[in-house]
Amino acid sequence: MIARNNSMYCEAGQMMLGKTLYVRFQSRFIEHIPEEPLLKRLNKPKGQFFCPGCGQRMKFIDGYLACPAGHGSLNDCVFDLNLLHAHDKIPT
């Protein structure tokens, strides 16, 4: 992640993140501020997601889309990320 104009740019995902996701990712993945536990997902989200802290590809482990290095989970961010940057291309 690279800070740009009070936002973040994800090199791995090739997308800009708005202020809301920037603040959420900064506190969770960079500053490691404790927060309420996230709900487990029933299904693995489609697409590729990358850790905002280290850039590794996130893995679906026990209901969590999580960083393999233990930086955190994106469970509550999947919808927002897909709105900004659709990870799955649907053939027409």
C-alpha atoms as a printed R data frame, in Angstrom:
   type eleno elety resid chain resno       x       y       z
1  ATOM     1    CA   MET     A     1   0.000   0.000   0.000
2  ATOM     2    CA   ILE     A     2   1.224   3.462  -0.872
3  ATOM     3    CA   ALA     A     3  -0.197   6.641   0.673
4  ATOM     4    CA   ARG     A     4  -1.412   9.080  -1.998
5  ATOM     5    CA   ASN     A     5  -3.396  12.277  -1.415
6  ATOM     6    CA   ASN     A     6  -4.906  11.181   1.919
7  ATOM     7    CA   SER     A     7  -5.823   7.805   0.382
8  ATOM     8    CA   MET     A     8  -4.038   4.544  -0.299
9  ATOM     9    CA   TYR     A     9  -3.079   2.859  -3.528
10 ATOM    10    CA   CYS     A    10  -2.897  -0.929  -3.547
11 ATOM    11    CA   GLU     A    11  -0.154  -1.967  -5.960
12 ATOM    12    CA   ALA     A    12  -1.078  -5.659  -5.825
13 ATOM    13    CA   GLY     A    13  -4.770  -4.999  -6.497
14 ATOM    14    CA   GLN     A    14  -4.072  -1.986  -8.750
15 ATOM    15    CA   MET     A    15  -6.716   0.229  -7.170
16 ATOM    16    CA   MET     A    16  -7.164   3.411  -5.145
17 ATOM    17    CA   LEU     A    17  -8.955   3.201  -1.809
18 ATOM    18    CA   GLY     A    18 -11.162   5.981  -0.482
19 ATOM    19    CA   LYS     A    19 -10.839   7.670   2.909
20 ATOM    20    CA   THR     A    20 -13.166   5.233   4.700
21 ATOM    21    CA   LEU     A    21 -11.225   2.126   3.683
22 ATOM    22    CA   TYR     A    22  -7.945   4.001   4.155
23 ATOM    23    CA   VAL     A    23  -8.799   4.718   7.812
24 ATOM    24    CA   ARG     A    24 -10.070   1.164   8.407
25 ATOM    25    CA   PHE     A    25  -6.986  -0.453   6.858
26 ATOM    26    CA   GLN     A    26  -4.571   1.973   8.525
27 ATOM    27    CA   SER     A    27  -5.898   1.195  12.000
28 ATOM    28    CA   ARG     A    28  -6.290  -2.566  11.445
29 ATOM    29    CA   PHE     A    29  -3.260  -3.508   9.344
30 ATOM    30    CA   ILE     A    30  -0.695  -0.775  10.048
31 ATOM    31    CA   GLU     A    31  -1.360   0.478  13.603
32 ATOM    32    CA   HIS     A    32  -2.829  -2.868  14.818
33 ATOM    33    CA   ILE     A    33  -5.561  -1.200  16.915
34 ATOM    34    CA   PRO     A    34  -7.745  -3.891  18.574
35 ATOM    35    CA   GLU     A    35 -11.346  -4.045  17.363
36 ATOM    36    CA   GLU     A    36 -14.449  -6.168  17.737
37 ATOM    37    CA   PRO     A    37 -14.150  -9.684  16.266
38 ATOM    38    CA   LEU     A    38 -15.430 -10.011  12.717
39 ATOM    39    CA   LEU     A    39 -18.214 -12.401  11.771
40 ATOM    40    CA   LYS     A    40 -17.196 -15.572   9.974
41 ATOM    41    CA   ARG     A    41 -18.083 -15.900   6.296
42 ATOM    42    CA   LEU     A    42 -19.928 -18.993   5.131
43 ATOM    43    CA   ASN     A    43 -18.400 -18.957   1.660
44 ATOM    44    CA   LYS     A    44 -15.033 -17.991   0.275
45 ATOM    45    CA   PRO     A    45 -15.326 -14.695  -1.619
46 ATOM    46    CA   LYS     A    46 -14.459 -14.885  -5.303
47 ATOM    47    CA   GLY     A    47 -11.463 -12.992  -6.599
48 ATOM    48    CA   GLN     A    48  -8.015 -12.151  -5.332
49 ATOM    49    CA   PHE     A    49  -7.512 -10.006  -2.250
50 ATOM    50    CA   PHE     A    50  -4.226  -8.731  -0.844
51 ATOM    51    CA   CYS     A    51  -3.173  -7.745   2.670
52 ATOM    52    CA   PRO     A    52  -3.025  -3.950   3.067
53 ATOM    53    CA   GLY     A    53  -0.202  -4.426   5.585
54 ATOM    54    CA   CYS     A    54   2.265  -6.627   3.684
55 ATOM    55    CA   GLY     A    55   0.836  -7.193   0.201
56 ATOM    56    CA   GLN     A    56   0.554 -10.983   0.505
57 ATOM    57    CA   ARG     A    57  -2.422 -12.679  -1.096
58 ATOM    58    CA   MET     A    58  -5.163 -13.215   1.500
59 ATOM    59    CA   LYS     A    59  -6.260 -16.783   2.246
60 ATOM    60    CA   PHE     A    60  -9.671 -18.082   3.306
61 ATOM    61    CA   ILE     A    61  -9.048 -19.801   6.646
62 ATOM    62    CA   ASP     A    62 -11.830 -21.024   8.992
63 ATOM    63    CA   GLY     A    63 -14.378 -18.520   7.702
64 ATOM    64    CA   TYR     A    64 -12.002 -15.546   7.519
65 ATOM    65    CA   LEU     A    65 -10.363 -13.906   4.529
66 ATOM    66    CA   ALA     A    66  -7.103 -13.394   6.372
67 ATOM    67    CA   CYS     A    67  -3.478 -12.458   5.869
68 ATOM    68    CA   PRO     A    68  -1.271 -15.567   6.138
69 ATOM    69    CA   ALA     A    69   1.235 -13.472   8.131
70 ATOM    70    CA   GLY     A    70  -1.439 -12.682  10.742
71 ATOM    71    CA   HIS     A    71  -2.010  -8.993   9.976
72 ATOM    72    CA   GLY     A    72  -5.816  -9.207   9.987
73 ATOM    73    CA   SER     A    73  -8.958 -10.069   8.057
74 ATOM    74    CA   LEU     A    74 -10.917  -8.384   5.268
75 ATOM    75    CA   ASN     A    75 -14.252 -10.071   6.077
76 ATOM    76    CA   ASP     A    76 -16.100  -6.790   6.604
77 ATOM    77    CA   CYS     A    77 -14.475  -5.115   3.573
78 ATOM    78    CA   VAL     A    78 -15.204  -7.536   0.727
79 ATOM    79    CA   PHE     A    79 -18.391  -5.754  -0.375
80 ATOM    80    CA   ASP     A    80 -16.730  -2.318  -0.337
81 ATOM    81    CA   LEU     A    81 -13.685  -3.600  -2.212
82 ATOM    82    CA   ASN     A    82 -15.811  -5.236  -4.899
83 ATOM    83    CA   LEU     A    83 -17.776  -2.015  -5.375
84 ATOM    84    CA   LEU     A    84 -14.545  -0.107  -5.969
85 ATOM    85    CA   HIS     A    85 -12.821  -2.723  -8.086
86 ATOM    86    CA   ALA     A    86 -14.665  -5.747  -9.383
87 ATOM    87    CA   HIS     A    87 -12.238  -8.634  -8.977
88 ATOM    88    CA   ASP     A    88 -14.154 -11.048 -11.184
89 ATOM    89    CA   LYS     A    89 -14.636 -10.279 -14.852
90 ATOM    90    CA   ILE     A    90 -17.902 -11.636 -16.227
91 ATOM    91    CA   PRO     A    91 -17.620 -12.694 -19.884
92 ATOM    92    CA   THR     A    92 -20.145 -11.032 -22.182
